[in-house]
Amino acid sequence: MNTVNHRIITLLACAALSAPCTQLKASQPLEGGSVAVFPASDSISLLTDEIQVTASRIRTPLPQASRIIGIMTREQISALPVQSVNDILKYAAGVDVRQRGPIGAQTDVGVRGGNFEQVAILLDGINICDPQTGHNSFDFPVDMSDIDHIEVLEGPAARAYGSSSLMGAINIVTRTDARSNARAHVEAGSWGYAAAGASASAVKGSWNNMLSVDYRRSDGYSRSKTGELNSDFNAKKIFYKGAFATQDLQVSWHAGASLKDWGSNTFYSAKFDNQFEHTAKTFTALQAEWAKGNLHLRPSAWWNHSQDRFELIRGSEASVPFNYHRSNVVGVALNGWLDWKLGRTALGAEFKNDDLVSGNLGEPLSTPIHIKGTSRDYTLGLNRTNVSLILEHNISLGAFSASAGVVGVRNSWNGNEMRFYPGLDLSLRLSSALKVYATYNTSLRLPSVTELYYSVGGYNADKHLKPEELRAVDLGLKYANFRGVQASASLYYNHCSNMIDWIMDLTEAESDRHWQSVNFTQIKSWGAQLTANVSLETLLPGHHLLKSVDLAYNYISQEKVDAPNIQSRTTLEYLKHKAVCGLHLNLPLNLELALNGRWQERTGTFTDFDGQVRDYEPYGVLDARLEWKGSRCSLYLEGNNLTDRQYYDYGCVPQPGLWTIAGVRIQLAD
């Protein structure tokens, strides 16, 4: 490590040991069923009617949810040493974040041992999963300061989020300001990192409008064998959100765009260390909620557009042509529910069409489509339509609540027939602070277009893959009292069928090896998760140094058909152990320090640069954030991977060592 990095670590360590502290007001008391699945920088009340969550087809206040939902609030996010949504999710014990580069360059996110294709990713409740590949699902158009909260629903979520939520769902909910204001931030750091962004909200009467822009770039932390940058990053985002509300009607709409260019290092092949990728995405959605008496209706419509260019050899098509893809996803949905004597009954219907054209994915097009800016055409493509029908009923009898329902799914791809997936959620409040729950849910996941058709450069896909299916059981307790203590304990069991994976037979000669997409096996897995959050400023009002302490641990064990000499890209790789912790301190001079650590052990192997098969090694990482807060301005210093640990999240893509960032945020008006 260089001298500057040593000085930064010393500064953070000294700050952590600083003496007396100023007094801060206590946190809000916690309602009985609250539990934070995320380790948080603050222990605050999560059980208020202001936070609406979607654990089923009916959006309900968090206190009434029959499943544990991980919530990360805006205040908690702002105190973490993070630069992207996937950075935030690193601190969720049940979430597997496999980065292929920092600052959100490209990240694969799984839940409870699942892979990146098996999780529904949503923006304000609208599914933005990419039908081409889940690798690009985290191209959000929103800046970190635009986020109100993040919901993580672990386990099958077909009743709430449709057929892409096999193992769970992650919903990014953007903020709606109560009054007009403006904000701006500037950051700079290691490896040529620089970022700037601004947002403004205009609120008048029933109307609310917000616009934000964000720019980030980095030279990257590594170079190719020829000395060229191969992990550089450049991203631009713009996001607009509007809303109109009356007593009976609420309407909201958003539109955003994300442009990203990044050096892809050895993301897809260890044989090529100068890969490159460009993505351009736009997102639009319109949603409404109308209420009259006991009847509620929630219509929505959306359109997501994506373009992708992948270069195996950066800047050169002499030996390997670039891969071009373009997709359009259009959807409409209508959900409604009626309150009556026997509870709340909901009906829903959703229609979604995936249309993709490509240079190497899909079936031959009857008429080629020109690729703008090139001399080439899209010659292949795939169009498939998905229809979902949902029936659900919720009841609440004193301390007992239940939600039961079924979703029917039919997709036009491969002549699939209508399939039905039931679910049941039960919860019982044992006391004002303790709640027990049990759930049984089922779900499915359709193959991505890449899994069906990618047969290029050592890959061989199968277009007749079957959908993945999952049956899951959850049992657990969650505890929260008015003294600032939250905790949860859960056991879960998953039975997965027709799991899709890319596998390689290591018994073949190295020159003959290739990756094959297959419905590999059935997998039975069980897991246990523990979380605890203590707000010390609430529990011990006279103690002001320690603000909060957070701990969480997740364990997974899988039973599967023995597969000797088979190397897997997804299914056979999972986090067996993951532990996360957080410590938030109040320091003198309006300073706050957040220390966050994680340790994890992955099951699986990868092939290194020399062609040798290696096991993933366990590793631990420590991050920190030191912030000075003024009335309208805050200054902060962040350090990621303070111990400069070398580690691998995916294949032979080494992750960066110590990374430091300094920044300033300004509240321009309110």
N, C-alpha and C positions, 0 to 999 in steps of 0.2 A: 504494500500500500504506500502511496506517496505521502509526503509531509502534510499536505493540506487535509487529506482524509484522516490522518492520525489526529490532527488538531480538532477536526469536527467531532470525532468520537470522544475525545477528551472533554470538549465543551458539553456534549450531551450527558456524559457520566457525571460531570461536576454539577450540572443542573439538577440531576436526579437526587443528589445528596445535599442540595442546598437546604438551609435551615428554615426559619419561621415562615409562615404562610399567612396570606390574607384570608378573611372569612368570606365564603360564598353562601348564597341562600340555599336552603335544602331543596332536594328534588321533590317533585309532586309525589304524593303517596300512591302506592300500587294497589290496584283492584285485584281481587282474589285470583283470577285465572291467568294472570300475565306471566309470560315466560319469554325470555330472549334467547333464541337459538344461537344467534350471533354473540360472541364476546363483544361487549360494547364499551365505548369510552365513557359513557354515562349510564347510570341506572335511572331510567325515567319511566313514567307510567305509560305502558303500551296498551292498557285496556281502557280506552275511552271510545265513545261512539264516533269520535272524529276520524279514527282509522278504520276504513272499510276494507275488508279483505274478501278474496274470492277462493275459498276452499271448496266450494261447490258451485253449481250454476247460479245460485242466489247469492248476491253480494250482501254480506252481513257485517255488523260491527264486530271487532276482534273479540270482545268478551263472550259472544254467542257462538263462536266457531267451535265445531266439534273435532277439529284436528289442530295439532300444533303447527303454527305457521311462524317461520323465522322472519322477524321484522328488523330492518336496520333503518333508523330514522335519519333525517337530514342532519340533526345535531351530532349524532354518532359518527356519521360519515365524515363530517367536517373535521373531526378530531383524529382521524386515522392517517397514517403515512401512505396515501394511495393516490394514484393518478388516473385510474380507470375503474370501470364497473367490475371487471374481473379481479382487480387488486382487492376490492372490497370483499369479494366472495372467498378469497383465501382464508378469511377469518371465520368462515362457517365450517363447523366440524364435519358436517355430512356432505360437503361439496368438494369435489376434486377439480382443482384448477391446474391445468397443464399448459403452461405458457410456452410459446415458441419465440418469445421476444418480449421486451418490457413495453410499458406505456400502452398496452392494448394492441400491439401490432397484430398478433393472431393468438387466440387462446381457445383451447378446448375445455369445456366445462361439463362435468358429469355429477350425478347425485347418487349416493348410496351404491357405489360400485358400478354404476352404469357409465356409458360413454357419452360423448358430446352430441351424438345424433338422437339420444333418447330423452332429451330435456326440452320442454317447450320454453322458448324465450319470447317475452311479451313486452311491449311498450304501451303503457296505459291500458293494459288488458287486451291489446291487439297483438295477435301472433305475428312475429316478424321472422320466423324460422326460414332459412333459405332452402328451397327444394333441391338446389344443386348439391350443397354440402353444408353440414353443420359447422365446418371450420370458420365460416364467415358470419355466423349468427350474431356475434357480438359487435358488429359494426353499428353501434348506436349513434344517432345524430345529436344526442344530448350531451351537454357539458355536465361535469360533476355537480356544479352549483344549481343545475336545473332540476335535480332529483329531490322529490319530497320524501320518499321512502322506497325500500326494496323489500318485496315479499319473496320468500323461498318456501315452497310447498314440497316437502319430501315424500316420495311415494307416488303411486299412480294417480293421475289427475285428469282422466278422460272426461269425467262429468263436468269439470270446470273449464278445461282448456283444450279438449279435443284430442285427436289421434297422435299428435307428436309428443305428448307428455307421458311417455311410458314409465319413466322413473321419477318424474317430478316436473316442477315448473318454476321459473324465475320471472317475476313481473316487476319491471321498472316503472314506478309511478312518478310522473313529473309534478312539479309544484304549481299551485295556483295562488298567487299572492293576494292578500286581503286588501292591499293598497298599492298605489303606484310607487315604484322605486327603480333604482338602477344600481348595477354592481359591475366591477371589473377586477381582473387579476392578471398578474404577470409572474412568470417563473423562469428560472434558469438553473442548470445543474451540470452534472458529469456527462461526458461523452457528447458534448455539443448540444445538450438538451435545452430547448427554449419553448415557452408556451405563453399564450396571451388569449384572453377572452373577455367578453362583456355581455351583459344582458340588461333588458329594460322591460318593465311591466307598466301597463296603463290600465287603471281600473276606474270605471265611471258608471255608476248606477248598476244595472244588471249585466254590464259588459266587462269582460276581462281579456286583455291581450298581452302576450309575452313573446319577446324575440331575443334569441341568444346566438352568439357566434363564438367559435373556438378554433385556435390553431395550435398545433404541436409538431415539433420536429426534433430529430436526434441524428447524430452521425453514426450511432450504433457503437457497440462495445467490442466488435470483432471484425476481422478482415479475412478475405479469401486467401488462398495460397499465393495468388498473384499480387496481393497487396491492395486489392480493391475493397471498398466498404461493402459488407454483405449482411449487415443487420441495421442499416439506416432506416429511418422512419419519417414520414411526412403525412399529416392528416389535417383536414379542414372539415368543420361541421357548422351547420346552421339549422336552427330549430325555431319554429313558430307554433304557439298554442293559443287558441282562443276559446272563450266560453261565454254563454248567455244563460241566465237563470231567472226564473220566476217561481212563484209558490208551487206550481204544479209541473213545471217543465224545466229540465236542465239539458242544455246542448253544449257539446265540446267538440273541438276539431283540432287536429295538428297536422303539420307538414314539416318535413325535415330532410336534410341531405347529408351524406357522409362520403368524403373522397379520401382514399388512403393509398399510399404507395409505400412499400417496404421491401427491404432486402430480406429474402426468405432463407438465407443461410443454407442449411442442409435440411430444410423442413421436410421435404418429400423423398429425398434420396441422399444418402451419405456420400455417393459418388460425385455429386455436383455441389460445390460449396459456394456458388454465386447465383442462386436462384432469385427470382424477383416476382412480385405480384402487385397488381393494381385493381382496386375495387371502387365502384361508384354506385351508391345506393340512394334511393329516394323513398320516403315513407309518407303516406297520407291516410287520414282516417277521419270519420265523422261518427259521433256517438250521441245518443240522446236517452233521457229517462223521463217518462211521463207517468204521473201518479194521479189517480182519481179514486178516492175512497180506498177500498181494499185492493184495487187493481193497479199493478205496476207493469209498464212495458219498457223494454230497453232494446231499441233497434241500433244496428251499427253497420258500417260499410267501410272497406279499406282497399287500398291498392299499394303494393310494394313492388318496386322496380330495382333490379340489380344488374350490373355489368361487371365482368371479371376477365382479367387478362393475366395469364400465368406464363412466365418465361423460365424454362428450365436452365437455359444459359442466358444470363442477363444481357439484353441488348443485341442478341444475335439469333437469327433463325437459320443460319447456314446449315446446321446439322439437325436441329430439332425445332420444328415450327412452334410458335406460341399457341397456347390454348385460349380460345375465346368462348365466353358463355354470356347469355343474356336471359333473364327470367322476369316474368310478370306474374304476380300473385294477386288475384282479385277475390274479394270475399264479401258476403252479406250475411247478417245474422239477426234473428229476432228472438229475444228471451222475454218471458213474462211470468208473473206469479200473482197468485190470488190468496189473500188471507181469509180464512173462514174458521168455523168452529173447531175443526179437527187439525188445524195447523196451517201451514203454508205450502201450497202446491205450485210447482213451476213446470212450464213447458218451454222448450227451446228448439230452434232449428238453425242450421248453419250450412251455407253453400260456399265452397271455396274451389277455385280453379288455379292450378299450377300450369304455366306455359313456359317451356324452356327451349331455346334454340342454341346450338353449339357447333363447334368445329369437330368435336370428337365424342359427344355424348348423345345417345338417343337413337331413334329410328330415322331412316332417310326421309328428308322433306320432299314433298311433291314439287315445290318451287324453292330453290335456294334464296336466301335473304342476304343482301350485301352487308358486310361488316364495315360500318362507317370508319373512315380514316385509314382503311387498308385496301389491298387489292384482292382480298379473300371474301368468301361467303360462308354464312352459316349453312351447313348442308344436312345437319342432323337435329333432332329435337324430340320433345315428349310433351304431350298435353294430357293432363289427368284431372278429373273432377272428384271432389270429396263432398259427400252429403252426410250430415250428422243430425240425429233427432234425439232429444233429451227429455226424459220425464223424471221428476224428482219431488219428494215430499219431505218437509221438515216439521218436526213437532218439538214442543218444549213444555214439560210438565214439572214445574217447580225446579228442583235441582237436576232433573234429567232432561237431556236433549238428544235428538236423533235426526239423522239425515240419510235417506235411502233413495236410490234412483238407479236408472239404467240409461246408457247411451247406445244408440244404434248407429253404426258407421258403414257406409258403402262407398267404395272408390272404384272409378271406372278402369283403373290400371289392372291389366291382366285378368279382366272379367271377374273381379272380386264380388261376392255376394254380400248382402247386409249381414254384419256381425254385431252381436249384442254383448255389452260389458256392464255388469251390475256393480254396485258399490253400496256400502253401509258404514256410517260413522256414528258412534255412540259416545256420549260423555256424561259423567255424573259428578256433581260438585259435592264433595264429602264434607267440606267446611268452607268458611269464607276465604281460605287461603289455598285449599287443596282440591285438585280436580283429577279424576281418573278418566281415561278414554280408551276405546278399542275401535279399530277400523278394519274393514275388509274391502279391498278395491281391486279392480281389474282394468287393464288398458291394453292398447296396441300401438305399434309404430310402423309406418310404411317405410320401405327402403328409400334412401335418397337416390337421385338420378346418378350420382357418382358410383354408388354401390351397385347399381343395375348395369351401368354401361361403360365404366372407365376401364378400357383395355389398351393401355398405352405404356410403353417403357417399363416393362417388368410387372405390369398389373394385368389381371385377367378377371373381368367382372362377369356376373351371371344375371341376366335380365329376368330370370324366372324365380328370383328370391321370394320367399314367403314373408308376410308381415311378422314382426316380433310380437309376442304376447306375454303378459305378466299378470300373475295373481299375487297379492301381497296382504299380509296381516301385520297390524301395528298394535302394541299394547304399551301404555305408558302413564306416567304421573307428571303433573306440573304443579308447581307451588310458587306462590307469591304472597308476601304479606305487606303490611303497611309500614314495615320497618326497613324497607329497601333491600329485601332478600328475594331473589328469584332463582328457581332451580327446576330442572326437568330430568326425567329418566325414562328411556324408552327402549323397547325391544322390537325388532321387526324381522319378518321373514318374507323373502321373495322367491317365487318359483317362475323362472323365465323359460319360455319355449321359443324355438326357432331363432335363437340369437344370431344376429348377422355380424360377421367379423371378417377382417382381412388376415389370412394366415399364410405362413410360408413353411414348406417342408424342408427341414434342415438336413434330411438324409440325402437330398439330391445334390449333385455337383454344384458348386457355387455358381458356375456359369449358367446353369439351367434353372436356378431358383427364381421364383416369381411369387407375387402376392395374388391370392385368389379370394374373391368375395364369396362367402358361403353362409348358409344357415348352419352354424357350426355345431351347436349343442344345446342341451337343456342345462340350465344352471340353477342350483338351489343355494341360496345364500341367507345367512342370518346375521344380524348386527345388533349392536348396543350403543346407545349414545347417552352421554351425561353432559349437562350444562349447568353452570352456576354463575350468578352475577350478584355482587354485593355492592350496594351504594353506601360507602362508609360515611359520607357526609349526612346521609339520612339515618343510618343505624347509630352513628356516634356523632351527634350534632356538635359536640365540643372539639372534635378532631378534624383538622382542616388540611393536613398535608395529603393524605391519601383520599382521592375522590371516589374511585371505584376499582374493583378487582373482578376479573372475568376469567373463567376456566371452562373448557369444553374438551370432550374426548369422544371419538367415534371408532368403533372396531367392526370389521367385517370379516366373515369367514365364508368361503365359497366351496361348494361341493359340485364337481363337474366330472365328466368323462375324462379319464386320464389321457393326456395328449403328449406323449413323449416325442421329442424332436420336432415339435410344432412351435413356431414363434408367432405370437399374436400381436396385432396392433391395438386392439381395444378390449375384447371380451376377457382375455386371460390376464389383463393388466388392471389392477385396481389398488386403491389405498387400503391396505390391511389395518394400519394404525394411522390416526391423525389426532394430534393434540394441539390446541391453541390456547393462548393465554394473553391477557391484557392487563395493564396497570396504568391508571390515570392519576396524575398528581397535580395539585395546585401548588405553585411556587410563588415566591415573592415577586414584586414588580409586575403584577398581572400576567405572569407566565404560567403556562400549562404544559405538562410533559406527558406524552402517551408513549408507552413501551409495549410493543406487541410481538409475540413470538409464536412460532409454529414448528412442530416436529412431525415428520411423517415417514412412513415406510411403505414402499410400493412393491407389490408382487408382480413379477414379469421380467422379461429380458429385452435387450435391444442389440443390434449389430453395430459395432463402432467403426471408426474410419479404417481400421486395419482388417475388417472383415471378421473380427472376433465377437462371439456372442457373450454379452455381459449382463449380470444381474443389476437391477436398480439398487443403489445404495441408499440407506436411510439418511436423512439430513435434517438439520435444524437451522432456522433463519430468525434473526432478530431485527426488527424494524423500530424506528422511533420518530417522534414528531414533537418539536419544541415550538410553541407559539406564544407571541405577545399580542394581547387583545386590547385595542383601544375602542373608543366610542364608535368610530366610523372606519377604522383601519386596523388590520392585523398583519403582523409579520411572522413568517414561519420558516423553520429549517427542518427538512426531512432527510432521514437516512435509511435506506433499504439494504438489507444484507450487511449489517454492521460488522460482522466477523469475516466478511470477504470469503464466504464459503463457496466453493465450486460444487455445483450440483446439476442434475438433469431431471427435467420434468417429462420430456418426451424424446425418445430415440437418442441420437447422438447430437442433440442441439444443446450445447452448454449454456447455462443461464448466466447473466451478468453478476459480477462481484459487487463490491460496495458501490452504491449509487447514491449520490447526494443531490438535493434540490433545495433551493431557497426561493421564497416567493412573497408577494404582498397581495392582499385583497382589500379592496376599498368599497365601501357602501357610499355611492354617490348621492343618493337621494332616498327619502322615504316619506 
